[in-house]
Amino acid sequence: MLSEKLLVKLNDQMNYEFYSSQVYLAMAAYCSSESFDGFANFFIMQSEEEKFHGMKIFHFINTLGKRAIVTGMENPQNEYSSLLDAFELSFEHEKTVTKRIYELSDIAWDEREHATINFLKWFIDEQVEEEATFDSIIQKLRRIDNDSNAFYMLDSELAKRTFTPPADEA
């Protein structure tokens, strides 16, 4: 049975996922304003993915017969010194999300709340992928430095990113 403590933390994480969606939308706006259209697309897709994560928690809470509580969010950062700066901040943001998911998982383990433990496993796996993706792009941006051809190729690659929620989880 879901304790009040775990319910509060799940609601908090749900709202943090919605906030994350806003963070990435702000980064997309920055990229778009700099004519980095592929990078803007990457962040728009990331924003959609984070919104999906928030809704996944929303539905889980409701499935357990509890109530999801949506709260207001702080304004995301909207100014970045460079594209690399935006990605480095994204990577740090994902590390924060990972830490939060681990804390949720620890509470579920302490309370032996097996349904939540099972549910959070998906998020743990997702965070491994998220951190690896941002780290990879950061490494590429650092290697590219001022190579406009390589930058164009990476921008073109990221322009192809799409997000389609898994059919069994939408």
C-alpha positions, 0 to 999 in steps of 0.5 A: 500500500502506498504510504503518504510519504511515498505519495508525496514524493511521487507527486513531487517527482511527477511535477519535476518531470513536468518542470523538466519538460519546460526546461528543455522547451526553454533550451529549444527556444534558445537553439531556435533563436540561434538558428540551431534547428536540429538542436532545437528539435532535439530539445523539443523531443526531449521536452515531449519525453519529459512530459510523457514521464510526468504523465506516466507517474500521474497515471500510476498514482491514479491507478493505485487509487490515489490522487495526482496533485499538479503544482506550479513550477519555477521558471526555467533558465532561458539564457545560455552562454553557448550550445555547449552550456545548454547541454552541460546544464542538461546533463547536470539536470539529468543527474539531478533527476537520477538522484531523485529517482534513486531517492524515490526507489530507496523509499519504496524499498524501505517501505517494501512497496513492490508495485512502486519498486517495479514501476520505478525500475523503468525510470532507473533504466531510462535515466541511464539512457538519458545521461548517456545521451547527453554525455555523448552529445557533450563529447561530440560538441567538445570534439567539434569545437569550431569545425562548421562541417561537423557541427552541421552534421550533428545538427542535421542528425539531431533534426531527425530525432522523434519521440513516440511513446511506447504503445503499451505505455501511452 
